[in-house]
């Protein structure tokens, strides 16, 4: 059964089923690559930077901003003026890392931003 919902593209309307199929085709390689990465996270420069910056607190969150900006650009966000403002600020952040550690009844947390 086909869905009757339609997505407006500006020129013509397309059935939701076509949109869903296109998204599946586009996202499948991305998801497969994320599930089976070519290299381990521990071997990356971003991970080593986070471990060094957090010190004795193990990282539990690691965000590398450059690949996120590339993905957004690839999805067409580069033409948006709002993206330009976000990109300018986000491009100055190389890596964001956070971690926490419990010692008895005391929990310590750290957040580190690698600025360029």
TORKOL-283857 format. One record per residue (C-alpha): residue in one letter; z, y, x. Coordinates in steps of 0.001 Angstrom, whole numbers, padded with zeros to 6 digits, always signed. Layout:
# residues N
AZYX ...
This chain:
# residues 116
X+000000+000000+000000 X-000964+003384+001420 X+001340+006339+001303 X+000200+009297-000783 X+002062+011853+001322 X-000265+014090+003340 X+000231+016190+006451 X-001485+019588+006611 X-003545+020153+009764 X-004859+023592+008851 X-008402+022359+008179 X-007965+019301+006025 X-005220+017008+004826 X-004805+013504+006217 X-002897+010610+004699 X+000523+009961+006188 X-000528+006405+007084 X-003153+007732+009526 X-000645+010098+011104 X+001876+007279+011510 X-000777+005031+013094 X-001826+007769+015524 X+001775+008399+016555 X+002285+004674+017141 X-000779+004585+019396 X+000347+007641+021344 X+003993+006699+021714 X+003609+002984+022455 X+002748+003422+026168 X+005549+005963+026574 X+008121+003670+024987 X+006962+000632+026969 X+007147+002599+030196 X+010675+003788+029327 X+011808+000250+028548 X+010258-001173+031726 X+010455+001592+034318 X+008745+001120+037653 X+011798+002153+039671 X+015530+001929+039144 X+017417+005092+038254 X+019813+004562+041150 X+016928+004930+043582 X+015811+008312+042278 X+016446+011609+044032 X+017898+013073+040808 X+020514+010295+040621 X+021497+010725+044278 X+021830+014478+043725 X+024028+013913+040662 X+026297+011438+042465 X+026709+013825+045377 X+027461+016793+043123 X+029923+014952+040863 X+031903+013596+043804 X+034365+010886+042815 X+033432+011055+039094 X+030703+008533+038212 X+027733+010012+036305 X+027446+009020+032659 X+024741+011538+031730 X+021751+012549+033815 X+018958+014817+032640 X+016029+015738+034834 X+014430+018799+033249 X+010970+018755+034883 X+009715+015592+033102 X+010944+016952+029760 X+008988+020165+030302 X+005885+018156+031264 X+006206+016043+028108 X+006585+019141+025919 X+003565+020729+027594 X+001567+017539+027048 X+002468+017524+023360 X+000991+021002+022980 X+004106+023151+023149 X+002620+025202+026004 X+000714+027405+023560 X+003888+028470+021757 X+005490+031791+022789 X+008933+030329+022043 X+008244+027495+024475 X+007375+030036+027149 X+010833+031590+026922 X+012587+028208+026930 X+010388+026974+029781 X+011276+029973+031965 X+014998+029279+031638 X+014783+025476+031732 X+012518+025478+034799 X+015413+026954+036771 X+017503+023852+036052 X+016524+020902+038211 X+019110+018343+037122 X+021995+018357+034667 X+024656+015697+035216 X+027999+014943+033625 X+030647+012327+034099 X+034189+011519+033164 X+036991+009424+034577 X+040338+008407+033159 X+043448+008157+035320 X+046386+007009+033217 X+046789+009571+030473 X+044638+012167+032223 X+040896+012303+031702 X+038803+014409+034049 X+035258+015481+033311 X+032647+017357+035281 X+029390+018993+034382 X+026975+020003+037118 X+023726+021949+036839 X+021359+021911+039779 X+019848+025410+039712 X+016709+026456+041549 
